[in-house]
C-alpha cells in the first residue's frame, strides 16, 4: 500500500514539473494582436463610451 502511494506521489511530481517547464517556454503558435483567445493573460478593458 505504501509503495502505491509513493509511486503516485512520484508520478504527480514528475508530471507537474514537466507541465511547469512547458509553460515557461514560449509557444511557437502564440498569436499576437487584438484577437481574443483562451490563453489571454493581459488586462481587460471595458468600452464605456462607444461613438455610434
mmJSON file of the N, C-alpha and C atoms, coordinates in Angstrom:
{"data_MODEL":{"atom_site":{
"group_PDB":["ATOM","ATOM","ATOM","ATOM","ATOM","ATOM","ATOM","ATOM","ATOM","ATOM","ATOM","ATOM","ATOM","ATOM","ATOM","ATOM","ATOM","ATOM","ATOM","ATOM","ATOM","ATOM","ATOM","ATOM","ATOM","ATOM","ATOM","ATOM","ATOM","ATOM","ATOM","ATOM","ATOM","ATOM","ATOM","ATOM","ATOM","ATOM","ATOM","ATOM","ATOM","ATOM","ATOM","ATOM","ATOM","ATOM","ATOM","ATOM","ATOM","ATOM","ATOM","ATOM","ATOM","ATOM","ATOM","ATOM","ATOM","ATOM","ATOM","ATOM","ATOM","ATOM","ATOM","ATOM","ATOM","ATOM","ATOM","ATOM","ATOM","ATOM","ATOM","ATOM","ATOM","ATOM","ATOM","ATOM","ATOM","ATOM","ATOM","ATOM","ATOM","ATOM","ATOM","ATOM","ATOM","ATOM","ATOM","ATOM","ATOM","ATOM","ATOM","ATOM","ATOM","ATOM","ATOM","ATOM","ATOM","ATOM","ATOM","ATOM","ATOM","ATOM","ATOM","ATOM","ATOM","ATOM","ATOM","ATOM","ATOM","ATOM","ATOM","ATOM","ATOM","ATOM","ATOM","ATOM","ATOM","ATOM","ATOM","ATOM","ATOM","ATOM","ATOM","ATOM","ATOM","ATOM","ATOM","ATOM","ATOM","ATOM","ATOM","ATOM","ATOM","ATOM","ATOM","ATOM","ATOM","ATOM","ATOM","ATOM","ATOM","ATOM","ATOM","ATOM","ATOM","ATOM","ATOM","ATOM","ATOM","ATOM","ATOM","ATOM","ATOM","ATOM","ATOM","ATOM"],
"id":[1,2,3,4,5,6,7,8,9,10,11,12,13,14,15,16,17,18,19,20,21,22,23,24,25,26,27,28,29,30,31,32,33,34,35,36,37,38,39,40,41,42,43,44,45,46,47,48,49,50,51,52,53,54,55,56,57,58,59,60,61,62,63,64,65,66,67,68,69,70,71,72,73,74,75,76,77,78,79,80,81,82,83,84,85,86,87,88,89,90,91,92,93,94,95,96,97,98,99,100,101,102,103,104,105,106,107,108,109,110,111,112,113,114,115,116,117,118,119,120,121,122,123,124,125,126,127,128,129,130,131,132,133,134,135,136,137,138,139,140,141,142,143,144,145,146,147,148,149,150,151,152,153,154,155,156],
"type_symbol":["N","C","C","N","C","C","N","C","C","N","C","C","N","C","C","N","C","C","N","C","C","N","C","C","N","C","C","N","C","C","N","C","C","N","C","C","N","C","C","N","C","C","N","C","C","N","C","C","N","C","C","N","C","C","N","C","C","N","C","C","N","C","C","N","C","C","N","C","C","N","C","C","N","C","C","N","C","C","N","C","C","N","C","C","N","C","C","N","C","C","N","C","C","N","C","C","N","C","C","N","C","C","N","C","C","N","C","C","N","C","C","N","C","C","N","C","C","N","C","C","N","C","C","N","C","C","N","C","C","N","C","C","N","C","C","N","C","C","N","C","C","N","C","C","N","C","C","N","C","C","N","C","C","N","C","C"],
"label_atom_id":["N","CA","C","N","CA","C","N","CA","C","N","CA","C","N","CA","C","N","CA","C","N","CA","C","N","CA","C","N","CA","C","N","CA","C","N","CA","C","N","CA","C","N","CA","C","N","CA","C","N","CA","C","N","CA","C","N","CA","C","N","CA","C","N","CA","C","N","CA","C","N","CA","C","N","CA","C","N","CA","C","N","CA","C","N","CA","C","N","CA","C","N","CA","C","N","CA","C","N","CA","C","N","CA","C","N","CA","C","N","CA","C","N","CA","C","N","CA","C","N","CA","C","N","CA","C","N","CA","C","N","CA","C","N","CA","C","N","CA","C","N","CA","C","N","CA","C","N","CA","C","N","CA","C","N","CA","C","N","CA","C","N","CA","C","N","CA","C","N","CA","C","N","CA","C","N","CA","C","N","CA","C"],
"label_alt_id":[null,null,null,null,null,null,null,null,null,null,null,null,null,null,null,null,null,null,null,null,null,null,null,null,null,null,null,null,null,null,null,null,null,null,null,null,null,null,null,null,null,null,null,null,null,null,null,null,null,null,null,null,null,null,null,null,null,null,null,null,null,null,null,null,null,null,null,null,null,null,null,null,null,null,null,null,null,null,null,null,null,null,null,null,null,null,null,null,null,null,null,null,null,null,null,null,null,null,null,null,null,null,null,null,null,null,null,null,null,null,null,null,null,null,null,null,null,null,null,null,null,null,null,null,null,null,null,null,null,null,null,null,null,null,null,null,null,null,null,null,null,null,null,null,null,null,null,null,null,null,null,null,null,null,null,null],
"label_comp_id":["UNK","UNK","UNK","UNK","UNK","UNK","UNK","UNK","UNK","UNK","UNK","UNK","UNK","UNK","UNK","UNK","UNK","UNK","UNK","UNK","UNK","UNK","UNK","UNK","UNK","UNK","UNK","UNK","UNK","UNK","UNK","UNK","UNK","UNK","UNK","UNK","UNK","UNK","UNK","UNK","UNK","UNK","UNK","UNK","UNK","UNK","UNK","UNK","UNK","UNK","UNK","UNK","UNK","UNK","UNK","UNK","UNK","UNK","UNK","UNK","UNK","UNK","UNK","UNK","UNK","UNK","UNK","UNK","UNK","UNK","UNK","UNK","UNK","UNK","UNK","UNK","UNK","UNK","UNK","UNK","UNK","UNK","UNK","UNK","UNK","UNK","UNK","UNK","UNK","UNK","UNK","UNK","UNK","UNK","UNK","UNK","UNK","UNK","UNK","UNK","UNK","UNK","UNK","UNK","UNK","UNK","UNK","UNK","UNK","UNK","UNK","UNK","UNK","UNK","UNK","UNK","UNK","UNK","UNK","UNK","UNK","UNK","UNK","UNK","UNK","UNK","UNK","UNK","UNK","UNK","UNK","UNK","UNK","UNK","UNK","UNK","UNK","UNK","UNK","UNK","UNK","UNK","UNK","UNK","UNK","UNK","UNK","UNK","UNK","UNK","UNK","UNK","UNK","UNK","UNK","UNK"],
"label_asym_id":["A","A","A","A","A","A","A","A","A","A","A","A","A","A","A","A","A","A","A","A","A","A","A","A","A","A","A","A","A","A","A","A","A","A","A","A","A","A","A","A","A","A","A","A","A","A","A","A","A","A","A","A","A","A","A","A","A","A","A","A","A","A","A","A","A","A","A","A","A","A","A","A","A","A","A","A","A","A","A","A","A","A","A","A","A","A","A","A","A","A","A","A","A","A","A","A","A","A","A","A","A","A","A","A","A","A","A","A","A","A","A","A","A","A","A","A","A","A","A","A","A","A","A","A","A","A","A","A","A","A","A","A","A","A","A","A","A","A","A","A","A","A","A","A","A","A","A","A","A","A","A","A","A","A","A","A"],
"label_entity_id":["1","1","1","1","1","1","1","1","1","1","1","1","1","1","1","1","1","1","1","1","1","1","1","1","1","1","1","1","1","1","1","1","1","1","1","1","1","1","1","1","1","1","1","1","1","1","1","1","1","1","1","1","1","1","1","1","1","1","1","1","1","1","1","1","1","1","1","1","1","1","1","1","1","1","1","1","1","1","1","1","1","1","1","1","1","1","1","1","1","1","1","1","1","1","1","1","1","1","1","1","1","1","1","1","1","1","1","1","1","1","1","1","1","1","1","1","1","1","1","1","1","1","1","1","1","1","1","1","1","1","1","1","1","1","1","1","1","1","1","1","1","1","1","1","1","1","1","1","1","1","1","1","1","1","1","1"],
"label_seq_id":[1,1,1,2,2,2,3,3,3,4,4,4,5,5,5,6,6,6,7,7,7,8,8,8,9,9,9,10,10,10,11,11,11,12,12,12,13,13,13,14,14,14,15,15,15,16,16,16,17,17,17,18,18,18,19,19,19,20,20,20,21,21,21,22,22,22,23,23,23,24,24,24,25,25,25,26,26,26,27,27,27,28,28,28,29,29,29,30,30,30,31,31,31,32,32,32,33,33,33,34,34,34,35,35,35,36,36,36,37,37,37,38,38,38,39,39,39,40,40,40,41,41,41,42,42,42,43,43,43,44,44,44,45,45,45,46,46,46,47,47,47,48,48,48,49,49,49,50,50,50,51,51,51,52,52,52],
"pdbx_PDB_ins_code":[null,null,null,null,null,null,null,null,null,null,null,null,null,null,null,null,null,null,null,null,null,null,null,null,null,null,null,null,null,null,null,null,null,null,null,null,null,null,null,null,null,null,null,null,null,null,null,null,null,null,null,null,null,null,null,null,null,null,null,null,null,null,null,null,null,null,null,null,null,null,null,null,null,null,null,null,null,null,null,null,null,null,null,null,null,null,null,null,null,null,null,null,null,null,null,null,null,null,null,null,null,null,null,null,null,null,null,null,null,null,null,null,null,null,null,null,null,null,null,null,null,null,null,null,null,null,null,null,null,null,null,null,null,null,null,null,null,null,null,null,null,null,null,null,null,null,null,null,null,null,null,null,null,null,null,null],
"Cartn_x":[0.831,0.0,0.882,1.905,2.805,3.549,3.87,4.552,3.661,2.395,1.452,1.349,1.291,1.22,2.5,3.644,4.92,5.029,4.584,4.628,3.682,2.494,1.533,2.08,2.712,3.307,4.445,5.276,6.388,5.919,4.918,4.376,3.765,3.06,2.457,3.522,4.596,5.681,6.317,6.536,7.142,6.23,4.95,4.002,3.907,3.818,3.72,4.99,6.142,7.409,7.497,7.111,7.15,6.137,4.985,3.961,4.463,5.134,5.677,6.763,7.597,8.655,8.065,6.991,6.388,5.696,5.183,4.569,5.618,6.814,7.862,8.425,8.422,8.969,7.927,8.364,7.413,6.819,5.577,4.87,5.113,5.352,5.581,4.277,3.142,1.855,1.15,1.869,1.258,0.793,-0.419,-0.991,-0.789,-0.218,-0.051,-1.026,-1.569,-2.519,-3.719,-4.804,-6.007,-7.049,-6.634,-7.565,-7.661,-8.876,-9.082,-8.911,-8.345,-8.2,-8.321,-8.357,-8.485,-7.229,-6.094,-4.829,-4.509,-5.476,-5.224,-4.909,-3.855,-3.485,-3.361,-3.61,-3.467,-4.666,-4.578,-5.676,-6.906,-8.039,-9.31,-9.707,-10.152,-10.632,-12.11,-12.885,-14.317,-14.612,-15.345,-15.718,-16.906,-16.693,-17.781,-18.339,-17.616,-18.067,-17.916,-19.005,-18.955,-19.522,-18.691,-19.169,-19.938,-21.256,-22.05,-22.861],
"Cartn_y":[-1.187,0.0,1.261,1.262,2.413,2.599,1.501,1.578,2.245,1.928,2.526,4.032,4.45,5.874,6.577,5.966,6.568,6.711,5.719,5.797,6.888,6.987,8.015,9.417,9.62,10.924,11.23,10.252,10.447,10.807,10.118,10.42,11.812,12.188,13.522,14.608,14.43,15.419,15.538,14.433,14.453,15.156,14.844,15.463,16.968,17.381,18.808,19.557,18.948,19.574,19.763,18.768,18.88,19.9,19.989,20.957,22.383,22.626,23.96,24.323,23.374,23.629,23.957,23.296,23.573,24.927,25.382,26.7,27.806,27.542,28.553,28.838,27.841,28.054,28.743,29.683,30.39,29.463,29.654,28.811,29.32,28.422,28.801,29.185,28.78,29.067,30.234,31.013,32.141,33.192,33.66,34.668,36.028,36.944,38.3,39.198,40.152,41.069,41.271,41.678,42.014,40.906,39.676,38.559,37.905,37.726,37.093,35.585,34.994,33.546,33.064,31.761,31.174,31.367,31.68,31.831,33.272,34.178,35.588,35.775,36.534,36.826,38.318,39.124,40.564,41.202,42.498,43.193,43.292,43.442,43.538,45.002,45.455,46.823,46.794,47.671,47.741,49.042,48.941,50.124,50.786,51.989,52.704,53.849,54.279,55.363,54.934,54.46,53.967,55.011,55.566,56.576,55.939,56.017,55.436,56.477],
"Cartn_z":[0.0,0.0,0.0,0.829,0.901,-0.419,-1.078,-2.372,-3.422,-3.419,-4.375,-4.145,-2.9,-2.575,-3.006,-2.751,-3.135,-4.65,-5.387,-6.856,-7.352,-6.769,-7.182,-6.922,-5.78,-5.467,-6.43,-6.711,-7.634,-9.032,-9.527,-10.857,-10.875,-9.823,-9.75,-9.791,-9.06,-9.039,-10.426,-11.086,-12.419,-13.419,-13.384,-14.321,-14.076,-12.831,-12.529,-12.907,-12.718,-13.081,-14.596,-15.338,-16.804,-17.297,-16.646,-17.041,-16.812,-15.708,-15.433,-16.431,-16.796,-17.771,-19.135,-19.514,-20.813,-20.823,-19.68,-19.603,-19.662,-19.172,-19.132,-20.522,-21.39,-22.728,-23.6,-24.433,-25.298,-26.337,-26.626,-27.582,-29.002,-29.912,-31.301,-31.983,-31.42,-32.034,-31.357,-30.59,-29.89,-30.888,-30.684,-31.566,-30.925,-31.689,-31.193,-31.912,-31.214,-31.82,-30.928,-31.531,-30.785,-30.843,-31.081,-31.164,-29.8,-29.31,-28.011,-28.139,-27.102,-27.072,-25.638,-25.472,-24.143,-23.312,-23.96,-23.255,-22.906,-23.026,-22.715,-21.238,-20.969,-19.583,-19.335,-20.349,-20.23,-19.537,-19.319,-18.646,-19.546,-18.916,-19.635,-19.693,-20.841,-20.964,-21.332,-20.708,-20.944,-21.673,-22.779,-23.551,-22.854,-22.377,-21.684,-22.522,-23.546,-24.393,-25.836,-26.43,-27.799,-28.743,-29.624,-30.559,-31.714,-31.692,-32.785,-33.497],
"occupancy":[1.0,1.0,1.0,1.0,1.0,1.0,1.0,1.0,1.0,1.0,1.0,1.0,1.0,1.0,1.0,1.0,1.0,1.0,1.0,1.0,1.0,1.0,1.0,1.0,1.0,1.0,1.0,1.0,1.0,1.0,1.0,1.0,1.0,1.0,1.0,1.0,1.0,1.0,1.0,1.0,1.0,1.0,1.0,1.0,1.0,1.0,1.0,1.0,1.0,1.0,1.0,1.0,1.0,1.0,1.0,1.0,1.0,1.0,1.0,1.0,1.0,1.0,1.0,1.0,1.0,1.0,1.0,1.0,1.0,1.0,1.0,1.0,1.0,1.0,1.0,1.0,1.0,1.0,1.0,1.0,1.0,1.0,1.0,1.0,1.0,1.0,1.0,1.0,1.0,1.0,1.0,1.0,1.0,1.0,1.0,1.0,1.0,1.0,1.0,1.0,1.0,1.0,1.0,1.0,1.0,1.0,1.0,1.0,1.0,1.0,1.0,1.0,1.0,1.0,1.0,1.0,1.0,1.0,1.0,1.0,1.0,1.0,1.0,1.0,1.0,1.0,1.0,1.0,1.0,1.0,1.0,1.0,1.0,1.0,1.0,1.0,1.0,1.0,1.0,1.0,1.0,1.0,1.0,1.0,1.0,1.0,1.0,1.0,1.0,1.0,1.0,1.0,1.0,1.0,1.0,1.0],
"B_iso_or_equiv":[0.0,0.0,0.0,0.0,0.0,0.0,0.0,0.0,0.0,0.0,0.0,0.0,0.0,0.0,0.0,0.0,0.0,0.0,0.0,0.0,0.0,0.0,0.0,0.0,0.0,0.0,0.0,0.0,0.0,0.0,0.0,0.0,0.0,0.0,0.0,0.0,0.0,0.0,0.0,0.0,0.0,0.0,0.0,0.0,0.0,0.0,0.0,0.0,0.0,0.0,0.0,0.0,0.0,0.0,0.0,0.0,0.0,0.0,0.0,0.0,0.0,0.0,0.0,0.0,0.0,0.0,0.0,0.0,0.0,0.0,0.0,0.0,0.0,0.0,0.0,0.0,0.0,0.0,0.0,0.0,0.0,0.0,0.0,0.0,0.0,0.0,0.0,0.0,0.0,0.0,0.0,0.0,0.0,0.0,0.0,0.0,0.0,0.0,0.0,0.0,0.0,0.0,0.0,0.0,0.0,0.0,0.0,0.0,0.0,0.0,0.0,0.0,0.0,0.0,0.0,0.0,0.0,0.0,0.0,0.0,0.0,0.0,0.0,0.0,0.0,0.0,0.0,0.0,0.0,0.0,0.0,0.0,0.0,0.0,0.0,0.0,0.0,0.0,0.0,0.0,0.0,0.0,0.0,0.0,0.0,0.0,0.0,0.0,0.0,0.0,0.0,0.0,0.0,0.0,0.0,0.0],
"pdbx_formal_charge":[null,null,null,null,null,null,null,null,null,null,null,null,null,null,null,null,null,null,null,null,null,null,null,null,null,null,null,null,null,null,null,null,null,null,null,null,null,null,null,null,null,null,null,null,null,null,null,null,null,null,null,null,null,null,null,null,null,null,null,null,null,null,null,null,null,null,null,null,null,null,null,null,null,null,null,null,null,null,null,null,null,null,null,null,null,null,null,null,null,null,null,null,null,null,null,null,null,null,null,null,null,null,null,null,null,null,null,null,null,null,null,null,null,null,null,null,null,null,null,null,null,null,null,null,null,null,null,null,null,null,null,null,null,null,null,null,null,null,null,null,null,null,null,null,null,null,null,null,null,null,null,null,null,null,null,null],
"auth_seq_id":[1,1,1,2,2,2,3,3,3,4,4,4,5,5,5,6,6,6,7,7,7,8,8,8,9,9,9,10,10,10,11,11,11,12,12,12,13,13,13,14,14,14,15,15,15,16,16,16,17,17,17,18,18,18,19,19,19,20,20,20,21,21,21,22,22,22,23,23,23,24,24,24,25,25,25,26,26,26,27,27,27,28,28,28,29,29,29,30,30,30,31,31,31,32,32,32,33,33,33,34,34,34,35,35,35,36,36,36,37,37,37,38,38,38,39,39,39,40,40,40,41,41,41,42,42,42,43,43,43,44,44,44,45,45,45,46,46,46,47,47,47,48,48,48,49,49,49,50,50,50,51,51,51,52,52,52],
"auth_comp_id":["UNK","UNK","UNK","UNK","UNK","UNK","UNK","UNK","UNK","UNK","UNK","UNK","UNK","UNK","UNK","UNK","UNK","UNK","UNK","UNK","UNK","UNK","UNK","UNK","UNK","UNK","UNK","UNK","UNK","UNK","UNK","UNK","UNK","UNK","UNK","UNK","UNK","UNK","UNK","UNK","UNK","UNK","UNK","UNK","UNK","UNK","UNK","UNK","UNK","UNK","UNK","UNK","UNK","UNK","UNK","UNK","UNK","UNK","UNK","UNK","UNK","UNK","UNK","UNK","UNK","UNK","UNK","UNK","UNK","UNK","UNK","UNK","UNK","UNK","UNK","UNK","UNK","UNK","UNK","UNK","UNK","UNK","UNK","UNK","UNK","UNK","UNK","UNK","UNK","UNK","UNK","UNK","UNK","UNK","UNK","UNK","UNK","UNK","UNK","UNK","UNK","UNK","UNK","UNK","UNK","UNK","UNK","UNK","UNK","UNK","UNK","UNK","UNK","UNK","UNK","UNK","UNK","UNK","UNK","UNK","UNK","UNK","UNK","UNK","UNK","UNK","UNK","UNK","UNK","UNK","UNK","UNK","UNK","UNK","UNK","UNK","UNK","UNK","UNK","UNK","UNK","UNK","UNK","UNK","UNK","UNK","UNK","UNK","UNK","UNK","UNK","UNK","UNK","UNK","UNK","UNK"],
"auth_asym_id":["A","A","A","A","A","A","A","A","A","A","A","A","A","A","A","A","A","A","A","A","A","A","A","A","A","A","A","A","A","A","A","A","A","A","A","A","A","A","A","A","A","A","A","A","A","A","A","A","A","A","A","A","A","A","A","A","A","A","A","A","A","A","A","A","A","A","A","A","A","A","A","A","A","A","A","A","A","A","A","A","A","A","A","A","A","A","A","A","A","A","A","A","A","A","A","A","A","A","A","A","A","A","A","A","A","A","A","A","A","A","A","A","A","A","A","A","A","A","A","A","A","A","A","A","A","A","A","A","A","A","A","A","A","A","A","A","A","A","A","A","A","A","A","A","A","A","A","A","A","A","A","A","A","A","A","A"],
"auth_atom_id":["N","CA","C","N","CA","C","N","CA","C","N","CA","C","N","CA","C","N","CA","C","N","CA","C","N","CA","C","N","CA","C","N","CA","C","N","CA","C","N","CA","C","N","CA","C","N","CA","C","N","CA","C","N","CA","C","N","CA","C","N","CA","C","N","CA","C","N","CA","C","N","CA","C","N","CA","C","N","CA","C","N","CA","C","N","CA","C","N","CA","C","N","CA","C","N","CA","C","N","CA","C","N","CA","C","N","CA","C","N","CA","C","N","CA","C","N","CA","C","N","CA","C","N","CA","C","N","CA","C","N","CA","C","N","CA","C","N","CA","C","N","CA","C","N","CA","C","N","CA","C","N","CA","C","N","CA","C","N","CA","C","N","CA","C","N","CA","C","N","CA","C","N","CA","C","N","CA","C","N","CA","C"],
"pdbx_PDB_model_num":[1,1,1,1,1,1,1,1,1,1,1,1,1,1,1,1,1,1,1,1,1,1,1,1,1,1,1,1,1,1,1,1,1,1,1,1,1,1,1,1,1,1,1,1,1,1,1,1,1,1,1,1,1,1,1,1,1,1,1,1,1,1,1,1,1,1,1,1,1,1,1,1,1,1,1,1,1,1,1,1,1,1,1,1,1,1,1,1,1,1,1,1,1,1,1,1,1,1,1,1,1,1,1,1,1,1,1,1,1,1,1,1,1,1,1,1,1,1,1,1,1,1,1,1,1,1,1,1,1,1,1,1,1,1,1,1,1,1,1,1,1,1,1,1,1,1,1,1,1,1,1,1,1,1,1,1]
}}}
